[in-house]
Amino acid sequence: MSCPKCTLGIGSAVSHNSQIAAGFQLLQEKGLLEITGCAYHPMQSDNTYEHNVCVLVTFEDGRRLLYDMADGYEHLQRKWVIDHQLEALHRCFKRSYAPAFYRGMKNAKKMRPLGLNFFVSCNNNPFDALRRRPRRSVPEPQESHNRFDSYNALFYTRVWETVGIHPRWSPASFPFLTEAQARREAEERAEDRERVNRMRIDCIRALREALGERFCGGVQNSLQAKKSCPDLILPDEMTQRQYFLSLLRQNFICLANDGLYHSIGWKMAEYAANARAIVTETLKYELPGNFSEGQNYLSFASPEECTAQTSRLLDDTALIHRMEENNFTYYCDYARPEGMVRHSLQEAMPELFGESAASRER
């Protein structure tokens, strides 16, 4: 039996899209599908979708799957337009999925949660070829599965610039906005960044005070950090990516909070890839599979809850070990590129990617 054939249309060169292209490439190497073409396909300009942080996959039978990798719903300003655009899609898998957004839409059932996004690539990733940049990171070097007898807490983060967000930027993304609407949209973006920064700064200060030497963390050096929290800035050598990845292999539980637009940040997938137990700000978006409170993470809604949940987890090594196992299993099934794409294909096209596909791989 021949494998299904498809083409990839990559909306932009942002790193969010690399995970999906890598997943299709890895499934092609397993003989589960064949990529017959790959090209840039700006979704917004041809009215396929409202933004370009996505990958459009077209199968030879005409079915089209869209993978929306945006942080949240910042680009989806016109719900009726989205509903109309979904007419042309078989399924749309969204990284930051909130089912309430689609309530009342005729095509709401075409939307599905996608999972944890992070920057990852693979050999011969068509995404890397299109943007003409060398491959930076493949799955395996980001993975580890180390278990320890005692743990400390790790929280590295950044703060976002809150000045310079101007309404004149809005027409490029939202040409349909009035001047007043563009001004409000810019204000909301600035307010969102201030919200994220405030929680990050307050949590780090609270954790430093509560945990002392059991806490390792701070913020990356930047102009905004120098203005907002100079006392929390980490030395530059400690915020290099390879240094951070090396910390994930050590005896830490890991902390995370909301990203922009309430997104689940890339660190969550990196934590899972390294089988770390997690304390996170309450998740605002749905994930596929069984990623749940108490099994994969503990959650908080304030700096005080953050320190309490972190202390609780540090005092329960058995719970840490269970979370480590659960998170690495979840990563392999739902966040590793081929796992993420395979689950989406099994849901969208079970007759092509169900048991028969598993048989072909064996």
FENWOVEN-V808803 format. One record per helix or strand. SS is the DSSP state (H for helix, E for strand). FROM is the first residue (numbers start at 1). TO is the last residue. Records with the same first field share a line. If there is no record, write none. Layout:
SS: FROM-TO / FROM-TO
//
This chain:
E: 4-10 / 33-40 / 54-59 / 64-68 / 91-94 / 97-97 / 111-113 / 121-121 / 138-138 / 152-157 / 215-219 / 233-233 / 252-256 / 278-281 / 286-286 / 293-293 / 297-300
H: 15-29 / 79-88 / 99-102 / 108-110 / 126-131 / 140-142 / 167-173 / 179-214 / 223-228 / 230-232 / 236-239 / 241-247 / 260-262 / 266-273 / 303-314 / 317-335 / 337-348 / 350-353 / 355-361
//
